[in-house]
Amino acid sequence: MIASVLLSFIKDKNYRYLIYTTFIVLILGSVCFKYFEDWEWIDAISYSVSVMVTTGNADVSPQTMHGKIFNIFYMIISVILILFFVNVLFQHFHENRMNAKEEDKKNN
């Protein structure tokens, strides 16, 4: 069941573009934090993911001016991406539910 749901998401052009955009933003964030803050790759990736899912990471935070400025924009972009994900997921499940209702009406 999970595989079929994931496959249906990947087939949806809007969802696929959203996944690509999210990975690009994640890579951009990781690279910028790596070089602005001189962090290890694992720290930069971990911080980028934690900011992207809006949990944050109190143990690690940007200390340089460039890192802090980038972090502000990265947080805003991340929240917008999460909102797009929620919207696309809602639309996907809503359409599937409506299609199932139409099928039930046809069968009755």
N, C-alpha and C positions, 0 to 999 in steps of 0.2 A: 504494500500500500504506500509506504513512504517513497519507494522508488518511483511509483507511478505519479505521485504528487510532484516530486522533484523534476521528473521528466516533463510533466505538463508545464511547470514553471519555466524550464529552459526553452521549451518550444514557443513560449510567449515572448514576442519581440521586445516589448516594453520591459519585462522582467530581466531578460538577457542583457539589454543595454544598461539597466540599473546595476546588475552584477558587475559588468565590465567597469562602469564608472566607479563603483565602490572599491574595486581592486586598484584602480588607478589612483584614487584618492589615498588609499591605504599605503600604496608604494610611495607616493609623493610625500606623505606625512613621515613615513619611516626614513626616507632618504634625507629630508630636511632636518628632522630631529637628530639623525646620526651626525650630520655635518655642522649644524648650528650649535648643538650642545656637546659634540664630541663624545657621544654615547656609543656603547657597544651596540651591534646590530640587534641583538635580542632585546635590549632595553628600549631601543627606538621602535621596534615592531610592537613590543608589548604595550608601550605607552600609546602608540598610534591606535591600536585596537581598543584599549581601554577608554580612550577619549571618544573613539567612533561609536562605541556602544553606550556612551554617556555614563559609564561608571567611574571614570577617572582613576588615578593612581596616586595616592598620597605619598608613596615612598619616592617617586620620581616626578620631577616637574622641571620645566625649562628654567634656566637661570640667566641666560643671556637675553639681551634686549631683542635680538632677531628671533630667538626661539620663542619668547613670550608673545611677540607680535604675530608670528606665524601661528602659534597655538590659538590665539583668539579667532583667526579666520578658519583654522582647521576645525575648531569646535563648532562654529556656525555652520560650516559646510557639512560636517558630520551629522548634526541634528537635522538639517534639511534632508540629507540622504536617508536617515532613519524614517522621517515622515513620508518620504516617497515610497520606501519599502512597505510601510504600514498601509499606505493607500493602494499600492499595487496588489498586495496580499488580500486586502479587503475586496477589491474589485474582482480578483481571480476567484475567490471563494463565493462571492455573490453571483457571479456569472455561472459558476458550476451549479450552484443551488437553483438558480432560475432555469437553467437547462434541464436539470433533473425534474423540476416541477412540470416543465413543458412535456417532457417524456412521459411522466405519470399521467398527464391529461390526455395525451395521445393514446396511451394504452388502456385507458378507462372508457 
